[in-house]
Amino acid sequence: MYLDIHQLPQTTYPDADLFQYYGYKFEALSTQQSEVDATSEYAALIRLRVDKLRILLAAEIDCFDPKKCQAGAKPDLASYLELKTYLLPANQWKANNIKKFKYPK
């Protein structure tokens, strides 16, 4: 297996700082924290096997649902949560664009 990673140039958006603030605020409210520390990160390491290929995957996790894991046990994959916000599409054309460009492929 060969993995080639290309760094794409970052695109700047108007009001990017404001939207970043909204995202952090949403995460703080959703996880019942007073504020989100953008410098800290919770990550999960997941070992996968596809036929004879072994894969180690690292993923940043926003939070986890303690109701989905047993007391004292490691959280399982079903308990990890990724928080996302977006505006509901106003028409079918915008809904198609969201599906085409925003959803995982």
N, C-alpha and C positions, 0 to 999 in steps of 0.2 A: 504494500500500500504506500502511496506517495501523497503527501499532503503539502500543498503549496499555498501559502497565505499571502495575499496581496493587501497592502494597506491602501485604502482609497482616500482621496483627499476629503477633508471634512467640509461639509456644506454649512454655511452660517445662515441662520434664519432671523428675521426681525422678531423681536420680543423673545428671543431664546432664553434669556435670563428669567423672564417672567414665567414662562412655561416650565422651566426647571424648578422654580419656586413652587408652582402648583403641584408638580409631581412629588416633590419632597413633602409638601404639606399633606397631600393625599395619603402618602405612605405613613406619615406620622399619625394621622387620624385613624387610618385603617388598622394600624398595629397598636393603637392606644399608647403612643409615646408622646412626650411633650415636644420633641423635635427629633429629626433624623440626622445622624452623624454621617455625612457624605464621605468621610475618610475611612470609615470602617466598613467591613464587608463580611457577609456570611456566605461561605461557599460549600458546596457538596462535591465530593469525589465519588464517582459512580463507575464501577467496573462492569463492563459489558463483554459478552462474547457472541460473535456472529460466526458460526461454523468454527473454523480454526483461528480466526482473527480475534485477538484480545484488544479491547479498547478501554482506555482510562479517560473519562470525561470529567471535566471540572466545570461547574456552573455556579454563577452568583445567584443566591436565593434572597428574595425580599423578606419572607417570613415563613413560618410553618404553623399548621393548625394542631395545637396540642391535643385536641379531641380525637385526632386520627392516629395518635401513637400511644402506646402503652407506657405507663409510668416507669421510669428508669431505663427504658429501652431506647435505642437509636431511632430517630424519626425515619419512617419508611418513605418511599418516593411519593406516595399518595398524599402525604402531609405537607409537602413543600408547596408554597404558593408564590406565584409571580403576579405582581400587581401591575395592571395596565389601565390607562384611561384613554378614552377617545370620545369624540362627538358622534352621536348617532347620525347616520347618513340621512340627508334631507330628501334624496330621490334615488331611483334605481341605478342611475349612472354612477353616483358617488358610492353606493353600496358595492357595485362591481369593482370600482377602483380600490376600495378597502380590501376586498377579497384578493384582488390581483397583486397588490403591492405590500400589504401590511401583514396578512396572515402567513404563518409558517408554511413552507412548501414541503 
